[in-house]
Amino acid sequence: MNFVPLPEDIGNRDIPVSLPNEVEFDDAEKEEEEEEEEEEEEEEEEEEEEEEVEVLF
């Protein structure tokens, strides 16, 4: 846990500071990007399979 002294708390080092919300949003954004990349890869694979089927006929 990170400890960041605020001006009024410089003498008190026992106050824990939670991580900023941005970190949580970054994780959520990364998960969304990974999901989008997986969906794009699946779509590309489906398109490639369709092309192979067309070549066969």
MIVEXMI-987598 format. One record per atom (N, C-alpha, C, CB): residue number from 1; residue in three letters; atom name; x, y, z. Coordinates in steps of 0.05 Angstrom, whole numbers, plus 5000, padded with zeros to 4 digits. Atoms other than C-alpha are relative to their C-alpha. Glycine has a CB too. Example, Ala and Ser with C-alpha at 12.3 -4.5 7.8 and 13.67 -1.06 7.14 Angstrom:
<pts>
1:Ala:N:5018:4976:5000
1:Ala:CA:5246:4910:5156
1:Ala:C:5018:5024:5000
1:Ala:CB:4980:5001:5025
2:Ser:N:4984:4976:4999
2:Ser:CA:5273:4979:5143
2:Ser:C:4985:5022:5014
2:Ser:CB:5009:5009:4971
</pts>
This chain:
<pts>
1:Met:N:5017:4977:5000
1:Met:CA:5000:5000:5000
1:Met:C:5018:5025:5000
1:Met:CB:4981:5000:5024
2:Asn:N:4984:4975:5002
2:Asn:CA:5026:5069:4983
2:Asn:C:4992:5020:5022
2:Asn:CB:4996:5013:4972
3:Phe:N:5005:4980:4980
3:Phe:CA:5032:5123:5035
3:Phe:C:5009:5027:4989
3:Phe:CB:5015:4994:5027
4:Val:N:4995:4974:5010
4:Val:CA:5027:5194:5011
4:Val:C:4993:5021:5021
4:Val:CB:4985:5006:4973
5:Pro:N:5007:4981:4979
5:Pro:CA:5033:5248:5064
5:Pro:C:4987:5025:4988
5:Pro:CB:5026:5008:5015
6:Leu:N:5014:4975:5007
6:Leu:CA:4984:5305:5057
6:Leu:C:5011:5022:5018
6:Leu:CB:4969:4997:5003
7:Pro:N:4988:4979:4983
7:Pro:CA:5005:5373:5084
7:Pro:C:4990:4999:5029
7:Pro:CB:4993:5027:4988
8:Glu:N:5010:5000:4973
8:Glu:CA:4960:5366:5145
8:Glu:C:5007:4974:5014
8:Glu:CB:4970:5004:5000
9:Asp:N:4994:5026:4988
9:Asp:CA:4983:5294:5157
9:Asp:C:5030:4992:4999
9:Asp:CB:4984:4978:4986
10:Ile:N:4971:5006:5003
10:Ile:CA:5059:5300:5149
10:Ile:C:5011:4985:5024
10:Ile:CB:5016:5026:4995
11:Gly:N:4990:5014:4976
11:Gly:CA:5069:5278:5221
11:Gly:C:4987:4972:5004
11:Gly:CB:4994:5017:5024
12:Asn:N:5015:5025:4997
12:Asn:CA:5021:5219:5214
12:Asn:C:5004:4982:4975
12:Asn:CB:4970:5004:5006
13:Arg:N:4994:5017:5022
13:Arg:CA:5049:5164:5169
13:Arg:C:4982:4975:4999
13:Arg:CB:5029:4991:5000
14:Asp:N:5017:5024:4999
14:Asp:CA:4995:5113:5187
14:Asp:C:4975:5001:4983
14:Asp:CB:4993:4995:5029
15:Ile:N:5024:4997:5016
15:Ile:CA:4943:5138:5138
15:Ile:C:5005:4987:4973
15:Ile:CB:4991:5030:4998
16:Pro:N:4996:5012:5027
16:Pro:CA:4940:5091:5078
16:Pro:C:4984:5015:4979
16:Pro:CB:4991:4970:5001
17:Val:N:5013:4986:5023
17:Val:CA:4923:5121:5011
17:Val:C:4994:4978:4979
17:Val:CB:5018:5022:4988
18:Ser:N:5007:5020:5020
18:Ser:CA:4884:5077:4963
18:Ser:C:5009:5009:4973
18:Ser:CB:4969:4995:5001
19:Leu:N:4992:4994:5027
19:Leu:CA:4903:5072:4891
19:Leu:C:4980:5019:4987
19:Leu:CB:5004:4974:4983
20:Pro:N:5019:4982:5014
20:Pro:CA:4872:5126:4846
20:Pro:C:4981:4983:4983
20:Pro:CB:5015:5021:4983
21:Asn:N:5020:5014:5016
21:Asn:CA:4810:5106:4808
21:Asn:C:5010:4996:4971
21:Asn:CB:4974:5016:4999
22:Glu:N:4990:5003:5027
22:Glu:CA:4848:5115:4743
22:Glu:C:5012:4973:4995
22:Glu:CB:5021:5022:4994
23:Val:N:4988:5026:5003
23:Val:CA:4884:5050:4755
23:Val:C:4978:4979:4994
23:Val:CB:5016:4992:5025
24:Glu:N:5022:5018:5005
24:Glu:CA:4818:5013:4758
24:Glu:C:4989:5004:4972
24:Glu:CB:4978:5004:5021
25:Phe:N:5010:4995:5026
25:Phe:CA:4795:5047:4695
25:Phe:C:5019:4989:4979
25:Phe:CB:4995:5030:4995
26:Asp:N:4980:5011:5019
26:Asp:CA:4860:5028:4660
26:Asp:C:4996:4970:4997
26:Asp:CB:5028:5007:5009
27:Asp:N:5004:5029:5001
27:Asp:CA:4848:4955:4678
27:Asp:C:4975:4994:4984
27:Asp:CB:4998:4988:5028
28:Ala:N:5025:5005:5015
28:Ala:CA:4777:4959:4652
28:Ala:C:5004:5006:4971
28:Ala:CB:4977:5018:5012
29:Glu:N:4995:4993:5028
29:Glu:CA:4800:4993:4588
29:Glu:C:5016:4978:4987
29:Glu:CB:5014:5027:4997
30:Lys:N:4984:5022:5012
30:Lys:CA:4853:4939:4577
30:Lys:C:4983:4976:4995
30:Lys:CB:5023:4993:5019
31:Glu:N:5018:5024:5004
31:Glu:CA:4801:4884:4587
31:Glu:C:4982:5005:4976
31:Glu:CB:4984:4995:5025
32:Glu:N:5017:4995:5023
32:Glu:CA:4755:4918:4537
32:Glu:C:5016:4998:4974
32:Glu:CB:4987:5028:5003
33:Glu:N:4983:5001:5024
33:Glu:CA:4812:4926:4487
33:Glu:C:5006:4971:4993
33:Glu:CB:5025:5016:5003
34:Glu:N:4994:5028:5005
34:Glu:CA:4831:4853:4495
34:Glu:C:4976:4985:4989
34:Glu:CB:5010:4986:5026
35:Glu:N:5024:5013:5010
35:Glu:CA:4759:4831:4485
35:Glu:C:4995:5008:4971
35:Glu:CB:4976:5008:5017
36:Glu:N:5005:4991:5027
36:Glu:CA:4753:4874:4422
36:Glu:C:5020:4987:4981
36:Glu:CB:5003:5031:4999
37:Glu:N:4980:5013:5017
37:Glu:CA:4818:4845:4395
37:Glu:C:4993:4971:4995
37:Glu:CB:5028:5002:5013
38:Glu:N:5008:5027:5004
38:Glu:CA:4793:4775:4407
38:Glu:C:4977:4998:4981
38:Glu:CB:4992:4987:5028
39:Glu:N:5022:5001:5018
39:Glu:CA:4728:4790:4372
39:Glu:C:5009:5005:4971
39:Glu:CB:4979:5022:5008
40:Glu:N:4990:4994:5026
40:Glu:CA:4765:4820:4313
40:Glu:C:5015:4975:4988
40:Glu:CB:5019:5024:5000
41:Glu:N:4986:5024:5010
41:Glu:CA:4810:4758:4308
41:Glu:C:4980:4978:4993
41:Glu:CB:5019:4990:5022
42:Glu:N:5021:5020:5007
42:Glu:CA:4748:4713:4310
42:Glu:C:4987:5007:4974
42:Glu:CB:4980:4998:5023
43:Glu:N:5012:4992:5025
43:Glu:CA:4716:4753:4255
43:Glu:C:5018:4995:4976
43:Glu:CB:4992:5030:5001
44:Glu:N:4981:5005:5022
44:Glu:CA:4779:4749:4212
44:Glu:C:5002:4970:4994
44:Glu:CB:5028:5011:5008
45:Glu:N:4999:5029:5005
45:Glu:CA:4782:4674:4222
45:Glu:C:4975:4990:4986
45:Glu:CB:5003:4985:5027
46:Glu:N:5025:5008:5013
46:Glu:CA:4709:4667:4202
46:Glu:C:5001:5009:4971
46:Glu:CB:4975:5013:5014
47:Glu:N:4998:4991:5027
47:Glu:CA:4722:4709:4140
47:Glu:C:5019:4982:4984
47:Glu:CB:5009:5029:4999
48:Glu:N:4981:5017:5014
48:Glu:CA:4782:4666:4122
48:Glu:C:4987:4973:4994
48:Glu:CB:5025:4996:5017
49:Glu:N:5014:5025:5005
49:Glu:CA:4739:4603:4130
49:Glu:C:4980:5003:4978
49:Glu:CB:4986:4990:5026
50:Glu:N:5019:4995:5022
50:Glu:CA:4686:4633:4085
50:Glu:C:5014:5001:4973
50:Glu:CB:4984:5026:5005
51:Glu:N:4985:4998:5025
51:Glu:CA:4738:4649:4032
51:Glu:C:5009:4972:4991
51:Glu:CB:5025:5018:5003
52:Glu:N:4991:5027:5007
52:Glu:CA:4764:4577:4035
52:Glu:C:4976:4984:4989
52:Glu:CB:5011:4986:5025
53:Val:N:5024:5014:5010
53:Val:CA:4693:4551:4026
53:Val:C:4993:5009:4972
53:Val:CB:4976:5005:5019
54:Glu:N:5006:4990:5026
54:Glu:CA:4683:4596:3966
54:Glu:C:5020:4988:4979
54:Glu:CB:5002:5031:4999
55:Val:N:4980:5011:5019
55:Val:CA:4748:4570:3934
55:Val:C:4993:4971:4994
55:Val:CB:5028:5002:5013
56:Leu:N:5007:5028:5004
56:Leu:CA:4724:4498:3944
56:Leu:C:4977:4997:4980
56:Leu:CB:4993:4987:5027
57:Phe:N:5022:5002:5018
57:Phe:CA:4660:4512:3906
57:Phe:C:5007:5014:4975
57:Phe:CB:4974:5011:5012
</pts>
